[in-house]
Amino acid sequence: MSALWVATIGASLVCYLIKLAGYSVPASILNNARFQRINELVPVVLLSALVSIQTLGDERAITVDHRLVGVVVAAIALKMRAPFPLMMLAAAISSALAYHFA
């Protein structure tokens, strides 16, 4: 058995144990307003981190390129309450144009 399989099985076991531990948390803790607020913000923080890493990350350096243009245009379109398909189209076109002319 290779080290990759050991790591995969170990990570799977840890994830299962964490999920199992989640079922044993009392309802009084889960109904706490602070806990619910934190629980609402975790997906937003994780998605923001993913977008920033995918936009600015390049191996070990920060890279500013056409991807950042697309994200900025998407943010502006969302701020202006543009429909989702229009926002995606604007981001894709602006990113493609920045890539082509850079």
MOPAC internal coordinates of N, CA, C and O (Angstrom, degrees):
PM7 1SCF
backbone

  N    0.0000 0     0.00 0     0.00 0    0    0    0
  C    1.4468 1     0.00 0     0.00 0    1    0    0
  C    1.5294 1   108.06 1     0.00 0    2    1    0
  O    1.2310 1   121.40 1   -50.52 1    3    2    1
  N    1.3441 1   114.92 1   129.48 1    3    2    1
  C    1.4625 1   119.28 1  -176.85 1    5    3    2
  C    1.5314 1   110.90 1   -81.13 1    6    5    3
  O    1.2310 1   121.61 1   -12.07 1    7    6    5
  N    1.3316 1   114.53 1   167.93 1    7    6    5
  C    1.4708 1   120.64 1   179.80 1    9    7    6
  C    1.5276 1   110.96 1   -64.13 1   10    9    7
  O    1.2310 1   120.30 1   148.41 1   11   10    9
  N    1.3397 1   117.03 1   -31.59 1   11   10    9
  C    1.4569 1   120.60 1   178.72 1   13   11   10
  C    1.5284 1   110.85 1   -63.81 1   14   13   11
  O    1.2310 1   120.41 1   137.84 1   15   14   13
  N    1.3291 1   116.82 1   -42.16 1   15   14   13
  C    1.4673 1   119.98 1   178.64 1   17   15   14
  C    1.5235 1   111.25 1   -67.18 1   18   17   15
  O    1.2310 1   120.35 1   140.95 1   19   18   17
  N    1.3154 1   116.93 1   -39.05 1   19   18   17
  C    1.4698 1   120.03 1   178.34 1   21   19   18
  C    1.5273 1   109.93 1   -63.17 1   22   21   19
  O    1.2310 1   120.51 1   137.32 1   23   22   21
  N    1.3296 1   116.64 1   -42.68 1   23   22   21
  C    1.4677 1   120.58 1   178.80 1   25   23   22
  C    1.5259 1   110.99 1   -66.00 1   26   25   23
  O    1.2310 1   120.08 1   139.90 1   27   26   25
  N    1.3207 1   117.44 1   -40.10 1   27   26   25
  C    1.4659 1   121.14 1   179.54 1   29   27   26
  C    1.5237 1   111.48 1   -65.09 1   30   29   27
  O    1.2310 1   120.55 1   134.04 1   31   30   29
  N    1.3072 1   116.55 1   -45.96 1   31   30   29
  C    1.4694 1   120.47 1   179.03 1   33   31   30
  C    1.5216 1   110.73 1   -66.93 1   34   33   31
  O    1.2310 1   120.18 1   139.86 1   35   34   33
  N    1.3183 1   117.26 1   -40.14 1   35   34   33
  C    1.4657 1   120.69 1   178.14 1   37   35   34
  C    1.5238 1   111.81 1   -63.75 1   38   37   35
  O    1.2310 1   120.25 1   136.02 1   39   38   37
  N    1.3362 1   117.13 1   -43.98 1   39   38   37
  C    1.4650 1   120.72 1   178.53 1   41   39   38
  C    1.5231 1   110.88 1   -64.89 1   42   41   39
  O    1.2310 1   120.44 1   141.00 1   43   42   41
  N    1.3113 1   116.77 1   -39.00 1   43   42   41
  C    1.4682 1   120.36 1   177.74 1   45   43   42
  C    1.5193 1   111.02 1   -63.46 1   46   45   43
  O    1.2310 1   120.54 1   138.36 1   47   46   45
  N    1.3052 1   116.57 1   -41.64 1   47   46   45
  C    1.4617 1   120.60 1   179.27 1   49   47   46
  C    1.5258 1   111.32 1   -65.25 1   50   49   47
  O    1.2310 1   120.40 1   137.26 1   51   50   49
  N    1.3248 1   116.84 1   -42.74 1   51   50   49
  C    1.4670 1   120.59 1   178.35 1   53   51   50
  C    1.5297 1   110.12 1   -62.73 1   54   53   51
  O    1.2310 1   119.80 1   136.30 1   55   54   53
  N    1.3289 1   117.99 1   -43.70 1   55   54   53
  C    1.4710 1   121.24 1   178.73 1   57   55   54
  C    1.5299 1   110.72 1   -61.50 1   58   57   55
  O    1.2310 1   120.35 1   137.93 1   59   58   57
  N    1.3253 1   116.93 1   -42.07 1   59   58   57
  C    1.4697 1   120.41 1   178.52 1   61   59   58
  C    1.5227 1   110.78 1   -63.40 1   62   61   59
  O    1.2310 1   120.01 1   137.23 1   63   62   61
  N    1.3231 1   117.58 1   -42.77 1   63   62   61
  C    1.4679 1   120.28 1  -179.83 1   65   63   62
  C    1.5262 1   111.77 1   -66.44 1   66   65   63
  O    1.2310 1   120.11 1   143.09 1   67   66   65
  N    1.3218 1   117.40 1   -36.91 1   67   66   65
  C    1.4647 1   120.44 1   176.83 1   69   67   66
  C    1.5313 1   110.03 1   -65.01 1   70   69   67
  O    1.2310 1   120.61 1   137.30 1   71   70   69
  N    1.3271 1   116.43 1   -42.70 1   71   70   69
  C    1.4644 1   119.94 1   178.45 1   73   71   70
  C    1.5182 1   110.68 1   -64.69 1   74   73   71
  O    1.2310 1   120.09 1   139.61 1   75   74   73
  N    1.3116 1   117.43 1   -40.39 1   75   74   73
  C    1.4551 1   121.77 1   178.36 1   77   75   74
  C    1.5242 1   110.95 1   -64.90 1   78   77   75
  O    1.2310 1   120.09 1   141.05 1   79   78   77
  N    1.3125 1   117.43 1   -38.95 1   79   78   77
  C    1.4654 1   121.18 1   177.65 1   81   79   78
  C    1.5233 1   111.06 1   -66.34 1   82   81   79
  O    1.2310 1   120.02 1   149.26 1   83   82   81
  N    1.3252 1   117.56 1   -30.74 1   83   82   81
  C    1.4584 1   121.31 1   178.80 1   85   83   82
  C    1.5103 1   112.91 1   -63.61 1   86   85   83
  O    1.2310 1   120.17 1   149.87 1   87   86   85
  N    1.3286 1   117.28 1   -30.13 1   87   86   85
  C    1.4656 1   120.71 1   178.99 1   89   87   86
  C    1.5266 1   112.07 1   -73.86 1   90   89   87
  O    1.2310 1   119.82 1   162.69 1   91   90   89
  N    1.3024 1   117.95 1   -17.31 1   91   90   89
  C    1.4624 1   120.16 1  -177.81 1   93   91   90
  C    1.5260 1   112.72 1   -94.59 1   94   93   91
  O    1.2310 1   120.01 1  -177.84 1   95   94   93
  N    1.3403 1   117.59 1     2.16 1   95   94   93
  C    1.4664 1   121.11 1   178.16 1   97   95   94
  C    1.5229 1   108.45 1   -73.89 1   98   97   95
  O    1.2310 1   119.79 1   -50.46 1   99   98   97
  N    1.3248 1   118.01 1   129.54 1   99   98   97
  C    1.4647 1   120.33 1  -178.96 1  101   99   98
  C    1.5311 1   112.21 1   -64.00 1  102  101   99
  O    1.2310 1   120.73 1   -28.68 1  103  102  101
  N    1.3166 1   116.21 1   151.32 1  103  102  101
  C    1.4614 1   122.06 1  -178.87 1  105  103  102
  C    1.5257 1   111.53 1   -63.91 1  106  105  103
  O    1.2310 1   119.94 1   151.24 1  107  106  105
  N    1.3243 1   117.72 1   -28.76 1  107  106  105
  C    1.4660 1   119.88 1  -179.72 1  109  107  106
  C    1.5312 1   111.37 1   -63.92 1  110  109  107
  O    1.2310 1   120.07 1   146.52 1  111  110  109
  N    1.3077 1   117.48 1   -33.48 1  111  110  109
  C    1.4658 1   121.09 1   177.24 1  113  111  110
  C    1.5273 1   110.02 1   -74.34 1  114  113  111
  O    1.2310 1   120.48 1   138.57 1  115  114  113
  N    1.3274 1   116.68 1   -41.43 1  115  114  113
  C    1.4604 1   120.38 1  -178.79 1  117  115  114
  C    1.5251 1   112.29 1   -67.47 1  118  117  115
  O    1.2310 1   119.93 1   152.10 1  119  118  117
  N    1.3253 1   117.74 1   -27.90 1  119  118  117
  C    1.4590 1   121.27 1  -179.67 1  121  119  118
  C    1.5257 1   113.18 1   -87.93 1  122  121  119
  O    1.2310 1   120.15 1   179.67 1  123  122  121
  N    1.3078 1   117.33 1    -0.33 1  123  122  121
  C    1.4591 1   122.24 1   178.07 1  125  123  122
  C    1.5300 1   109.02 1   -65.56 1  126  125  123
  O    1.2310 1   120.35 1   -45.87 1  127  126  125
  N    1.3408 1   116.94 1   134.13 1  127  126  125
  C    1.4687 1   121.37 1  -177.01 1  129  127  126
  C    1.5281 1   111.81 1   -62.31 1  130  129  127
  O    1.2310 1   119.72 1   140.08 1  131  130  129
  N    1.3151 1   118.13 1   -39.92 1  131  130  129
  C    1.4640 1   121.13 1   179.75 1  133  131  130
  C    1.5296 1   110.81 1   -64.43 1  134  133  131
  O    1.2310 1   120.61 1   136.53 1  135  134  133
  N    1.3196 1   116.44 1   -43.47 1  135  134  133
  C    1.4637 1   120.91 1   179.34 1  137  135  134
  C    1.5257 1   110.56 1   -63.26 1  138  137  135
  O    1.2310 1   120.07 1   138.54 1  139  138  137
  N    1.3315 1   117.46 1   -41.46 1  139  138  137
  C    1.4631 1   120.35 1   179.72 1  141  139  138
  C    1.5245 1   111.09 1   -66.27 1  142  141  139
  O    1.2310 1   120.11 1   142.16 1  143  142  141
  N    1.3233 1   117.40 1   -37.84 1  143  142  141
  C    1.4677 1   120.77 1   179.01 1  145  143  142
  C    1.5327 1   110.57 1   -65.91 1  146  145  143
  O    1.2310 1   120.56 1   136.72 1  147  146  145
  N    1.3175 1   116.54 1   -43.28 1  147  146  145
  C    1.4640 1   120.28 1   177.00 1  149  147  146
  C    1.5227 1   110.15 1   -63.28 1  150  149  147
  O    1.2310 1   120.53 1   138.57 1  151  150  149
  N    1.3102 1   116.60 1   -41.43 1  151  150  149
  C    1.4599 1   121.61 1  -179.16 1  153  151  150
  C    1.5311 1   111.40 1   -65.01 1  154  153  151
  O    1.2310 1   120.00 1   148.52 1  155  154  153
  N    1.3346 1   117.60 1   -31.48 1  155  154  153
  C    1.4559 1   120.56 1   176.60 1  157  155  154
  C    1.5280 1   111.72 1   -71.77 1  158  157  155
  O    1.2310 1   120.10 1   148.92 1  159  158  157
  N    1.3298 1   117.42 1   -31.08 1  159  158  157
  C    1.4584 1   121.06 1  -175.13 1  161  159  158
  C    1.5326 1   114.21 1   -86.77 1  162  161  159
  O    1.2310 1   119.69 1   161.24 1  163  162  161
  N    1.3116 1   118.19 1   -18.76 1  163  162  161
  C    1.4652 1   120.93 1  -177.19 1  165  163  162
  C    1.5352 1   112.13 1   -59.27 1  166  165  163
  O    1.2310 1   118.31 1   132.32 1  167  166  165
  N    1.3456 1   120.83 1   -47.68 1  167  166  165
  C    1.4681 1   118.63 1   178.41 1  169  167  166
  C    1.5229 1   113.33 1   -61.81 1  170  169  167
  O    1.2310 1   120.04 1   143.76 1  171  170  169
  N    1.3252 1   117.54 1   -36.24 1  171  170  169
  C    1.4654 1   121.02 1   179.27 1  173  171  170
  C    1.5243 1   110.04 1   -63.99 1  174  173  171
  O    1.2310 1   120.57 1   135.29 1  175  174  173
  N    1.3206 1   116.52 1   -44.71 1  175  174  173
  C    1.4673 1   120.95 1  -179.48 1  177  175  174
  C    1.5243 1   110.62 1   -65.27 1  178  177  175
  O    1.2310 1   120.33 1   136.24 1  179  178  177
  N    1.3197 1   116.98 1   -43.76 1  179  178  177
  C    1.4715 1   119.79 1  -179.54 1  181  179  178
  C    1.5227 1   111.61 1   -65.40 1  182  181  179
  O    1.2310 1   119.99 1   138.95 1  183  182  181
  N    1.3370 1   117.63 1   -41.05 1  183  182  181
  C    1.4554 1   120.15 1   178.64 1  185  183  182
  C    1.5277 1   111.12 1   -67.39 1  186  185  183
  O    1.2310 1   120.35 1   140.86 1  187  186  185
  N    1.3224 1   116.94 1   -39.14 1  187  186  185
  C    1.4685 1   120.36 1   177.23 1  189  187  186
  C    1.5231 1   111.09 1   -62.71 1  190  189  187
  O    1.2310 1   120.43 1   137.97 1  191  190  189
  N    1.3168 1   116.78 1   -42.03 1  191  190  189
  C    1.4617 1   120.37 1   177.79 1  193  191  190
  C    1.5254 1   111.01 1   -63.97 1  194  193  191
  O    1.2310 1   120.56 1   138.58 1  195  194  193
  N    1.3236 1   116.54 1   -41.42 1  195  194  193
  C    1.4665 1   119.96 1   179.31 1  197  195  194
  C    1.5248 1   111.32 1   -63.40 1  198  197  195
  O    1.2310 1   120.56 1   135.49 1  199  198  197
  N    1.3235 1   116.54 1   -44.51 1  199  198  197
  C    1.4671 1   120.06 1  -179.93 1  201  199  198
  C    1.5240 1   110.32 1   -63.82 1  202  201  199
  O    1.2310 1   120.14 1   136.49 1  203  202  201
  N    1.3166 1   117.33 1   -43.51 1  203  202  201
  C    1.4681 1   118.75 1  -178.77 1  205  203  202
  C    1.5224 1   111.77 1   -67.22 1  206  205  203
  O    1.2310 1   119.96 1   140.77 1  207  206  205
  N    1.3213 1   117.69 1   -39.23 1  207  206  205
  C    1.4683 1   120.20 1   178.32 1  209  207  206
  C    1.5235 1   110.72 1   -66.13 1  210  209  207
  O    1.2310 1   120.29 1   136.94 1  211  210  209
  N    1.3286 1   117.06 1   -43.06 1  211  210  209
  C    1.4552 1   119.89 1  -179.29 1  213  211  210
  C    1.5279 1   112.10 1   -70.89 1  214  213  211
  O    1.2310 1   120.27 1   152.38 1  215  214  213
  N    1.3300 1   117.09 1   -27.62 1  215  214  213
  C    1.4651 1   120.54 1  -178.63 1  217  215  214
  C    1.5174 1   111.78 1   -82.34 1  218  217  215
  O    1.2310 1   120.32 1   134.09 1  219  218  217
  N    1.3137 1   116.99 1   -45.91 1  219  218  217
  C    1.4558 1   120.82 1  -172.93 1  221  219  218
  C    1.5247 1   114.15 1  -102.67 1  222  221  219
  O    1.2310 1   119.73 1   168.43 1  223  222  221
  N    1.3079 1   118.12 1   -11.57 1  223  222  221
  C    1.4549 1   120.22 1  -174.35 1  225  223  222
  C    1.5159 1   113.25 1   -86.43 1  226  225  223
  O    1.2310 1   121.66 1   -40.41 1  227  226  225
  N    1.3168 1   114.43 1   139.59 1  227  226  225
  C    1.4629 1   121.43 1   174.48 1  229  227  226
  C    1.5231 1   106.76 1  -150.43 1  230  229  227
  O    1.2310 1   120.78 1   -84.08 1  231  230  229
  N    1.3207 1   116.11 1    95.92 1  231  230  229
  C    1.4637 1   122.58 1  -175.67 1  233  231  230
  C    1.5313 1   110.29 1    56.71 1  234  233  231
  O    1.2310 1   119.81 1    79.88 1  235  234  233
  N    1.3341 1   117.97 1  -100.12 1  235  234  233
  C    1.4651 1   120.38 1  -175.44 1  237  235  234
  C    1.5253 1   113.31 1  -118.84 1  238  237  235
  O    1.2310 1   120.12 1  -166.85 1  239  238  237
  N    1.3085 1   117.37 1    13.15 1  239  238  237
  C    1.4624 1   119.99 1  -176.69 1  241  239  238
  C    1.5278 1   109.93 1  -131.41 1  242  241  239
  O    1.2310 1   121.22 1   -21.18 1  243  242  241
  N    1.3151 1   115.27 1   158.82 1  243  242  241
  C    1.4608 1   120.91 1   173.95 1  245  243  242
  C    1.5157 1   107.49 1   -86.26 1  246  245  243
  O    1.2310 1   120.97 1   -51.23 1  247  246  245
  N    1.3241 1   115.74 1   128.77 1  247  246  245
  C    1.4499 1   121.16 1  -176.96 1  249  247  246
  C    1.5205 1   109.76 1  -122.64 1  250  249  247
  O    1.2310 1   120.68 1   -52.54 1  251  250  249
  N    1.3166 1   116.31 1   127.46 1  251  250  249
  C    1.4627 1   121.32 1   174.98 1  253  251  250
  C    1.5176 1   106.73 1  -103.98 1  254  253  251
  O    1.2310 1   120.90 1   -65.60 1  255  254  253
  N    1.3334 1   115.88 1   114.40 1  255  254  253
  C    1.4602 1   120.03 1  -178.72 1  257  255  254
  C    1.5210 1   109.81 1  -146.07 1  258  257  255
  O    1.2310 1   120.25 1    22.67 1  259  258  257
  N    1.3109 1   117.12 1  -157.33 1  259  258  257
  C    1.4613 1   122.72 1  -174.36 1  261  259  258
  C    1.5238 1   112.84 1   -62.36 1  262  261  259
  O    1.2310 1   119.48 1   153.91 1  263  262  261
  N    1.3142 1   118.59 1   -26.09 1  263  262  261
  C    1.4617 1   120.85 1  -179.94 1  265  263  262
  C    1.5196 1   111.37 1   -63.77 1  266  265  263
  O    1.2310 1   120.52 1   141.51 1  267  266  265
  N    1.3189 1   116.62 1   -38.49 1  267  266  265
  C    1.4640 1   120.53 1   178.83 1  269  267  266
  C    1.5247 1   111.11 1   -64.34 1  270  269  267
  O    1.2310 1   120.19 1   142.86 1  271  270  269
  N    1.3206 1   117.24 1   -37.14 1  271  270  269
  C    1.4642 1   121.03 1   177.10 1  273  271  270
  C    1.5302 1   109.50 1   -60.63 1  274  273  271
  O    1.2310 1   120.15 1   134.91 1  275  274  273
  N    1.3184 1   117.33 1   -45.09 1  275  274  273
  C    1.4607 1   120.92 1   179.37 1  277  275  274
  C    1.5171 1   112.92 1   -62.82 1  278  277  275
  O    1.2310 1   120.27 1   139.43 1  279  278  277
  N    1.3217 1   117.08 1   -40.57 1  279  278  277
  C    1.4670 1   120.74 1   179.45 1  281  279  278
  C    1.5227 1   110.71 1   -67.68 1  282  281  279
  O    1.2310 1   120.03 1   139.33 1  283  282  281
  N    1.3242 1   117.54 1   -40.67 1  283  282  281
  C    1.4733 1   120.80 1   178.95 1  285  283  282
  C    1.5268 1   110.39 1   -64.96 1  286  285  283
  O    1.2310 1   119.94 1   136.47 1  287  286  285
  N    1.3291 1   117.72 1   -43.53 1  287  286  285
  C    1.4685 1   121.01 1   178.19 1  289  287  286
  C    1.5234 1   109.98 1   -63.92 1  290  289  287
  O    1.2310 1   119.90 1   140.15 1  291  290  289
  N    1.3160 1   117.79 1   -39.85 1  291  290  289
  C    1.4678 1   120.83 1   177.72 1  293  291  290
  C    1.5233 1   111.23 1   -63.71 1  294  293  291
  O    1.2310 1   120.29 1   139.27 1  295  294  293
  N    1.3282 1   117.04 1   -40.73 1  295  294  293
  C    1.4641 1   120.66 1   178.75 1  297  295  294
  C    1.5254 1   110.96 1   -65.11 1  298  297  295
  O    1.2310 1   120.46 1   139.27 1  299  298  297
  N    1.3130 1   116.73 1   -40.73 1  299  298  297
  C    1.4704 1   120.22 1   178.50 1  301  299  298
  C    1.5301 1   110.09 1   -65.60 1  302  301  299
  O    1.2310 1   120.39 1   137.38 1  303  302  301
  N    1.3248 1   116.86 1   -42.62 1  303  302  301
  C    1.4660 1   120.45 1   179.27 1  305  303  302
  C    1.5266 1   111.04 1   -63.37 1  306  305  303
  O    1.2310 1   120.47 1   139.91 1  307  306  305
  N    1.3216 1   116.71 1   -40.09 1  307  306  305
  C    1.4653 1   119.33 1   178.01 1  309  307  306
  C    1.5207 1   111.00 1   -67.88 1  310  309  307
  O    1.2310 1   120.22 1   142.68 1  311  310  309
  N    1.3221 1   117.19 1   -37.32 1  311  310  309
  C    1.4641 1   120.95 1   177.72 1  313  311  310
  C    1.5318 1   110.54 1   -63.23 1  314  313  311
  O    1.2310 1   120.51 1   146.63 1  315  314  313
  N    1.3284 1   116.64 1   -33.37 1  315  314  313
  C    1.4546 1   121.71 1   178.79 1  317  315  314
  C    1.5315 1   111.90 1   -85.49 1  318  317  315
  O    1.2310 1   120.50 1  -173.02 1  319  318  317
  N    1.3179 1   116.65 1     6.98 1  319  318  317
  C    1.4730 1   123.50 1   178.28 1  321  319  318
  C    1.5285 1   113.07 1    61.61 1  322  321  319
  O    1.2310 1   120.81 1  -140.90 1  323  322  321
  N    1.3353 1   116.05 1    39.10 1  323  322  321
  C    1.4623 1   120.51 1   176.30 1  325  323  322
  C    1.5293 1   109.09 1   -73.64 1  326  325  323
  O    1.2310 1   119.98 1   -31.72 1  327  326  325
  N    1.3208 1   117.64 1   148.28 1  327  326  325
  C    1.4670 1   119.70 1   176.05 1  329  327  326
  C    1.5356 1   110.26 1   -61.25 1  330  329  327
  O    1.2310 1   121.08 1   -28.00 1  331  330  329
  N    1.3265 1   115.53 1   152.00 1  331  330  329
  C    1.4641 1   120.50 1  -175.53 1  333  331  330
  C    1.5292 1   113.19 1   -56.19 1  334  333  331
  O    1.2310 1   118.85 1   132.54 1  335  334  333
  N    1.3569 1   119.79 1   -47.46 1  335  334  333
  C    1.4749 1   118.09 1   179.97 1  337  335  334
  C    1.5314 1   112.53 1   -61.20 1  338  337  335
  O    1.2310 1   120.18 1   142.36 1  339  338  337
  N    1.3283 1   117.26 1   -37.64 1  339  338  337
  C    1.4572 1   120.40 1   178.56 1  341  339  338
  C    1.5299 1   110.90 1   -66.90 1  342  341  339
  O    1.2310 1   120.58 1   140.39 1  343  342  341
  N    1.3233 1   116.49 1   -39.61 1  343  342  341
  C    1.4603 1   120.72 1   177.62 1  345  343  342
  C    1.5273 1   110.76 1   -62.30 1  346  345  343
  O    1.2310 1   120.52 1   135.56 1  347  346  345
  N    1.3266 1   116.60 1   -44.44 1  347  346  345
  C    1.4714 1   119.95 1   179.73 1  349  347  346
  C    1.5243 1   111.14 1   -64.84 1  350  349  347
  O    1.2310 1   120.60 1   139.19 1  351  350  349
  N    1.3086 1   116.45 1   -40.81 1  351  350  349
  C    1.4673 1   120.41 1   179.49 1  353  351  350
  C    1.5295 1   110.73 1   -64.78 1  354  353  351
  O    1.2310 1   120.40 1   135.85 1  355  354  353
  N    1.3220 1   116.83 1   -44.15 1  355  354  353
  C    1.4669 1   120.32 1   178.97 1  357  355  354
  C    1.5283 1   110.96 1   -62.88 1  358  357  355
  O    1.2310 1   120.35 1   137.97 1  359  358  357
  N    1.3240 1   116.94 1   -42.03 1  359  358  357
  C    1.4644 1   120.33 1   179.45 1  361  359  358
  C    1.5239 1   111.05 1   -65.13 1  362  361  359
  O    1.2310 1   120.49 1   137.69 1  363  362  361
  N    1.3283 1   116.67 1   -42.31 1  363  362  361
  C    1.4697 1   120.10 1  -179.24 1  365  363  362
  C    1.5187 1   111.78 1   -66.29 1  366  365  363
  O    1.2310 1   120.80 1   136.80 1  367  366  365
  N    1.3199 1   116.08 1   -43.20 1  367  366  365
  C    1.4703 1   119.53 1  -179.42 1  369  367  366
  C    1.5295 1   110.71 1   -66.51 1  370  369  367
  O    1.2310 1   120.20 1   135.74 1  371  370  369
  N    1.3224 1   117.22 1   -44.26 1  371  370  369
  C    1.4758 1   119.19 1  -179.43 1  373  371  370
  C    1.5253 1   111.35 1   -65.61 1  374  373  371
  O    1.2310 1   120.60 1   141.70 1  375  374  373
  N    1.3119 1   116.47 1   -38.30 1  375  374  373
  C    1.4619 1   119.93 1   178.15 1  377  375  374
  C    1.5297 1   110.91 1   -66.21 1  378  377  375
  O    1.2310 1   120.59 1   138.58 1  379  378  377
  N    1.3175 1   116.47 1   -41.42 1  379  378  377
  C    1.4668 1   120.39 1   178.94 1  381  379  378
  C    1.5297 1   111.12 1   -65.34 1  382  381  379
  O    1.2310 1   120.83 1   138.75 1  383  382  381
  N    1.3150 1   116.02 1   -41.25 1  383  382  381
  C    1.4638 1   118.77 1   178.33 1  385  383  382
  C    1.5309 1   111.56 1   -65.52 1  386  385  383
  O    1.2310 1   120.50 1   138.41 1  387  386  385
  N    1.3065 1   116.64 1   -41.59 1  387  386  385
  C    1.4752 1   119.77 1   177.89 1  389  387  386
  C    1.5258 1   110.53 1   -63.84 1  390  389  387
  O    1.2310 1   120.37 1   141.71 1  391  390  389
  N    1.3228 1   116.90 1   -38.29 1  391  390  389
  C    1.4658 1   120.28 1   178.55 1  393  391  390
  C    1.5260 1   110.69 1   -66.65 1  394  393  391
  O    1.2310 1   120.89 1   138.74 1  395  394  393
  N    1.3282 1   115.91 1   -41.26 1  395  394  393
  C    1.4593 1   120.66 1  -177.17 1  397  395  394
  C    1.5394 1   112.20 1   -68.55 1  398  397  395
  O    1.2310 1   120.36 1   139.38 1  399  398  397
  N    1.3296 1   116.92 1   -40.62 1  399  398  397
  C    1.4612 1   120.09 1  -175.54 1  401  399  398
  C    1.5325 1   113.77 1   -92.51 1  402  401  399
  O    1.2310 1   119.67 1   175.41 1  403  402  401
  N    1.3053 1   118.24 1    -4.59 1  403  402  401
  C    1.4785 1   120.06 1  -179.45 1  405  403  402
  C    1.5096 1   111.48 1   -84.17 1  406  405  403
  O    1.2310 1   120.10 1   180.00 1  407  406  405

